[in-house]
Amino acid sequence: MSEPLVLSAQVGAVRTLTLNRPKALNSFTADMHEALAQALSEAETDAQVRCLVLTGAGRAFCAGQDLADPAVAPNLAPGARPTDVGNVIERYYKPLVLRLRAMPVPVIAAVNGVCAGAGASLALGCDIVIAARSASFIQAFSKIGLVPDAGGTWLLPRLVGRANALALAMTGDKLTAEAAQQMGLIWKCVDDAAFADDVSATAARLAAMPVKALVATRAVIDASMQLGLADALSLEGEWQSRLSASRDYLEGVAAFMAKRPAHFSDR
């Protein structure tokens, strides 16, 4: 039997999903999209999952879309209708990106190697990006006559500003993990030898925190980017009203007052 296209492993409250097409640098096919969607559904509905880690097998995180996949391969037959790559965005990438943004737990992208094209957009759309020092980020779209997709046009200018976003997207130059951290594209770059331990420690730390509040933090920060100050303040108040009625708020305050570790349970 062939290897699963997405590997799933659970350690404590942390679920790790590994894109598993290492010979193809974990580039996406329709089948891998479907396997990842199924794995995300399982993580969403499993109450034992309190943090999700997304990574890749072998020497790549994800090289983006597999251009040999029939869904995107150009139709070279004379007079044939051109392949519509936009359909792939609507069918696979848009649901994937929106799903990651709405996961009920924090999501870490553990970028272990090459991270290119839609793979880069996928990583940058996660809540926290930790990259191995040997990893690299490439906006490869201009090299094949396309624009950044999978959320790239939305994410890049918000992360690094218009000037950097345009330069990265237009040149398609490779960006080292260290440079990506310095630019503010990712959270941090970690030496390869410490990478796995750092990801595990960060994921375990998030899983032990008030997950419901962390997910709300994502929602409020994303929404506030589109709001004026007054509306952002109102949105904060709305979320505080919801969260202050939760078990985690009661536990957090009780633990603080008693000077003991808190044990959070909401999801």
Protein Blocks (a to p, Z undefined) as FASTA:
>chain_A
ZZdfbdcddehjbccdddddfknoopacfklmmmmmmmmmmmmmmmkbcbdcdddehjbf
becjafkbmklgccfbghiacddfklmmmmmmmmmmmmmmmccbdcddddfbdcehjllm
mmmmpmbdcddfkbccddfklmnopaceehlmmmmmmmnojklmmmmmmnopacdfklmm
mnomambdcdfklmmmmmmmmmmmmmmmcfklmmmmmmmmmmmmmpcfklmmmmmmmmmm
mmmmpmklmmmmmmmmnopacddfbZZ
